[in-house]
Amino acid sequence: MASMALMILPAVAPAMARDYGVDASLIGYQISVVGAGLLTALLLVGKLSRKLGARV
């Protein structure tokens, strides 16, 4: 559900941009922020996983 919610925005961006009167290329900022957050999370969780191990 989270992936779908994230990736539906670029798919409908042209139609929504036309309705709101903004440039459709602005959706690139949303994708870049998500990508940076994903990269940061992967870096932090990888180190945390090595530190704590596979605790259940």
N, C-alpha and C positions, 0 to 999 in steps of 0.2 A: 504494500500500500504506500509506503514511504517513497519507494522508487517511482511508482506511478505518479504520485503527487508532485514529485520533483520534475519528472520528464514531460508531464502534460503541458507545462507552461511554455516551453519552446515550440511545441506543436501548435498551440493556439495563439501564439504571440502575434502573428500577422493580422488575424481577425480582430483580436482585442485591441491592437494598436490602431487599427483603422477606426474602431468604435470610439476610442478615447482620444484620438488625434495626436498620438505620440509616435516616435520612430520605433519600428519593430526591432531594430538592432540593439535596443537597450536591454533586451533579455540576456544578452551576453554578459552583462554585469552580474546577473543572478547566477548564471552558470559558473562564472569565475569565482564568486564568493563561495559557492557550494564546493567547488573543486579545491579551493584553498582550505576550507574547513575539513574536507575529507583527508587531504594530505596531512594536515596537522593532527587529526585524530589518529591516523595510522601510525604516525611517528610516536605519539605519546603512548598509545595502547600497546605497541610492540615492545617498548621498554618496560612498561608496567607488567606485561605478560611474562617477560623474562625475570623480572624481580619477584613476582608473586608465585609464578608457576601455575600449574593447572589445578587450582583448588576448586572444589565443587561445593 
